[in-house]
Amino acid sequence: MASSAKSAFLEALHGSRVLFFDGGIGTMLQARGLTSGVSPEVFCLERPDILQGVHADYAASGADVLTTNTFGGNPFKLPAGLDTADFNRKMATLAKNAADAEGAKSGRKIFVAGSIGPTGKFLRPLGELSFNELVDAFAAQIKGLVAGGVDLLQIETQIDLAEARAAVIAARRVCGLPISVSMTFEAGATLTGSGPEVCAATLANLGVDIIATNCSAGPEQIREAAERLLASSPAPVLVQPNAGLPELVDGKTVFRLGPTPFAEITSCFAAMGARLLGGCCGTTPEHIAALRQAVSRLEVRTTPTADTSGFISLTTRSGLVRIGAGQPFCIIGERINPTGKKQLSAELAAGSLAQALHFADEQIEAGAQVLDVNVGAPMVDETAVLPALVSSLVSRCQIPLSLDSSNAGAIAAALEFYPASALVNSISGEPGRMEQLGPVCRDFGAPFILLPLKGKKLPVTAEERIAIVEALLEEMDKLRIPRRLAMVDALVLSVSAKSEAAVECIKFIRYCTETLKLPTVSGLSNISFGLPARELVNAHFLSMGAAVGLSASIANPGSRYISEAAATANLLLGKDKDASFFISRYSGWSAGGQGQAQGGAGGAPVKTSGEMTLQQAVIAGLREEVLPLVEKALAQGVAPFDMVNGQLIPGITEVGARYERKEYFLPQLLRSAETMQAAFARLRPLLEQDGHAQERHKVVMATVEGDIHDIGKNIVNLMLGNHGFEVIDLGKDVKAEDIVNAAVEQGAALIGLSALMTTTMVRMGDTLNLLQKRGLGDIKVMVGGAVVTPGFAQSIGAHGVAADAVEAVRVAKSLLRL
């Protein structure tokens, strides 16, 4: 059944007309009896007739796709006692019944999308959840949706690529249904800092069928994110805005944007190339009917807008590097490799990552766009050390990683810690290598290097290498591994041993570029083995290769010759627009001199030369380095009070400023906050001994009754603690009476309330009303959450509102006049 459903939906998806999704189920349930604080899941189990009626109304309005009421249907969010698979099966069945009934009546085929919302948890190292725990939770939900007969899976309202990726992997393990993934953007990025281009590239690598954006705002506010998705996505794009921003009217949440204006604005996305349209919070069947009518009057584009052929895309949570056709030459840093490095080998064997992290910082500062990570050395357990190093690098730097190992198990384990699309180095023609590692790369959306090597004999001629690569491509096709994930290693041999080595390599690169349409990469050092002036030979070979299509080299970015050759090749091949990079980097160049601008292509803002300060460690989020720096400062006689006021506080303040300027995102904010916390924990007992411990003002924090989301609140807690507040965290789903009682018992002058849903944010007013009733007007209340607006805060009498953790610190200090 799943196979036929897949083919039917995909046929419609790639047809000639726009498909319409339904609107906000929560909005309709509220209008039909769902009250604040009541679980939508329990409500719909008790009143399935109401939910089926909502689905029927959307189907009658012209929706081609109905969405199941399973947004919170994962084990982390469902109320205790509900079986995950059984609940999702029942919800899917109700939607399927409504779709079939309307289809029989109207003669239209109506599909059902199984809704899969975020869990409210973060994966390690950003959170505490393991990859397998998250995948298993999604798998349990998906099994129920499949049993209920859904036609596709709609992974929606995602704020973190790592979680969206885990949901896709879970889906692939359970079934073969089409997959749509929808990300939520605010101010051009997700909560964890992924822009539309990064999301589109990562999701395309995962092979999803639809790339989407939904929620967060109305059609006007969502326009920029949608345009950027349309410009970068090779897959059909779905756009589902809210009916404007929520407002509180007579104690109820309303959305002001009516069906006609919503349809007029949203229909424009079809003219831009969106293949699918629908609504999110606040949209009704009337909105969908009006939208369908508005689109019928437009000339719409029905083909994807982005051509991503000829290059691979490597991503991090916030970074994107394209390698291949039309892209600048890329240097992949080679230094994290224990071969010939005794100290690095010894440290890795002992479980220490210090020098590997130092090499990462050093190469980023030198200009590496990607870091090759190899831990293969005697006495090193790669299956443990490679994931540990990847985990540290992911939270430390912002450029993509290349996972370099002959141990397929180590690569698979490391990919679980990588939040987006890493490069895998490599898959050779050795028997079983493709079968073992290829599907892993496919399922994790990880581009990989094809190594034209089979058996013990090195292929010298271009023809020999071509035969191996084409055989590997045939294996990929059989395993349903898309060719868009592959790049080819040019397999550079020593010209001192084989005089024709360079010539044959160039012929092979040209064939891969022009005939196979695949990007290529080389390790440069082999070409000059056994010769003098090795860097000179390497640099010139790089230039020759780039001229015929060589896309990247694994090399030392700190080499002057290599970096100059790459920059010059990009300039002369027209890949450095207006010569901007070349001018900025080499305006002071002189023959025989370094002449390079400081700073690299991107990554952690770390200081790799000179004395690292505590302030710099906090700004860079160097958790591993901060405690040794504290101990060193103490040994030198620096007073703890001076460290806190002169280094730590200015450091975390600068982090907050960068976060507000969108230079930093949630991962960097959390890492810096944890770095600050580690340093302060060491210094606090010394401050108390010296009599310098400052008064810590108490703040009671809680997620309001009926709401089980606490990510935002927990981040606020961390930031408040770093700024001298004592946080009493009551957790989530907390009654107003318990919040007020805790504030009185703890002597807190401030309460912080969080809510993420329009159905629960109205409960914030309960706490304010109770404070007023009990004559506790001196206790201030600040509110926050994705759906909470300044207008809403004012309407319930809140004293302050904060859009994020950094603003929450500022609001808290202002309310307490600190």
Secondary structure, DSSP 8 states (H G I E B T S, - for coil): -HHHHHHHHHHHHTSSS-EEB---HHHHHHHTT--TTS-HHHHHHH-HHHHHHHHHHHHHTT-SEEE-S-TT-STTTS-TT--HHHHHHHHHHHHHHHHHHHHHHH----EEEEEE---S--BTTTSSB-HHHHHHHHHHHHHHHHHTT-SEEEEEEE--HHHHHHHHHHHHHH----EEEEE--BTTB-TTS--HHHHHHHHHHHT-SEEEEESSS-HHHHHHHHHHHHHH-SS-EEEE--SS-EEEETTEEEE---HHHHHHHHTHHHHHT-SEE---TT--HHHHHHHHHHHHTS----S-S---TTEEEEE-SS-EEEEETTS--EEEEEEE--TT-HHHHHHHHTT--HHHHHHHHHHHHHT-SEEEE----TT--HHHHHHHHHHHHHHH--S-EEEE-S-HHHHHHHHTT-SS--EEEEEESSTTHHHHHHHHHHHHT--EEEE---SSS---SHHHHHHHHHHHHHHHHHTT--GGGEEEE-----TTT-TTHHHHHHHHHHHHHHTS---EEEESGGGGTT-SSHHHHHHHHHHHHHHTT--EEEE-TT-HHHHHHHHHHHHHTT-SGGGHHHHHHHTT--TTS----S--SSS-----SS---HHHHHHHT-HHHHHHHHHHHHHTT--HHHHIIIIIHHHHHHHHHHHHTTSS-HHHHHHHHHHHHHHHHHHHHHHHHHT------EEEEEEBTT----HHHHHHHHHHHHTT-EEEE--SSB-HHHHHHHHHHHT-SEEEEE--STTTGGGHHHHHHHHHHTT-TTSEEEEE-TT--HHHHHHHT-SEEESSHHHHHHHHHHHTT-
